[in-house]
């Protein structure tokens, strides 16, 4: 399935700034988010299913796909469009089997080894990072920077040209254009949207930056 | 599906006494366990899937069903026989839909409200408790005792006679006969098996106690 990574909004109850997750999701999609992911590493299975169902209802009619971090069971129970998984989650092949060919399955890439080993033929996209410093996730590895992003994306695209690759971690208005210039198809963002005073306006601004950087790259 | 609850062995990496989970599972089944459950509340999805696959392989040919606590995704990925769920896990109806009619789905019952509300028509068994004090799980509620077990089982069986009902929490050789006399079809056990010096011998002893108490109840 073709995935539009331009503005990939992650919503997380630990980074919600007191808002409901469905309000954040609705607002950022109105502002131009092209993909939404629910991440909840701390809650019960029931809580995550309830969050997922609420977000799915809020996005009904938007045509923006909705993914679940890690949990294939939650994706299946809530009828989400797919999952984003890491290397401690379900193996990609198992997730693809359980979710079917039409589902979106994305994978995190943090190292050159992962970029070489990722089962790209089973994936719809990759997210490369952490690119910059972030407060929203424990990342033992140092950030790879825009240069590291370009190297990892290069490994991926040597194996599979045109593989959609987003950049994640610490991305905001100040550095979004830089990662797009380095080859990212889009940016994955948590705090710069969900903790912004106005998430819809923040999404609109980030989409403008991404779209401008993409067309500049296309013209170069 | 008909479930034999006589000796329901839970294996948990936090209560393994340095043994592998598959070694514990194999030993207790050799000793007479009739049902095995993997519980892992702390690990990653990948770890739990790997544990589940190892236990399933160890039990191949034993005809003892193997269930997963909470995680329908892990059950599906590992090809387990079903799940045991609590009230913070996936709703029973969703789990039944995802796993299908042939899967085993069991539910924890801790209160009279839960005994009244449980969707018994979708369940293969219930586990009632905590019956006694236990060290292996954070249980905010006080233990219900053998008397409380009988009350909760009474609510369940008034709604659905012959519903298989096991007893859980703090059960060992000293009190197993008491919960069977109170109406349990079997006992669910963690520490009394997995932390025993010889899990196989401990399983054999517990099965003897349960079987004797069941035949005494049948004769009464």
Interface residues (C-beta under 8 A of the other chain):
Chain A: X44 X45 X46 X47 X49 X70 X71 X72 X73 X74 X76 X77 X87 X88 X89 X90 X91 X94 X98
Chain B: X44 X45 X46 X47 X49 X70 X71 X72 X73 X74 X76 X77 X87 X88 X89 X90 X91 X94 X98
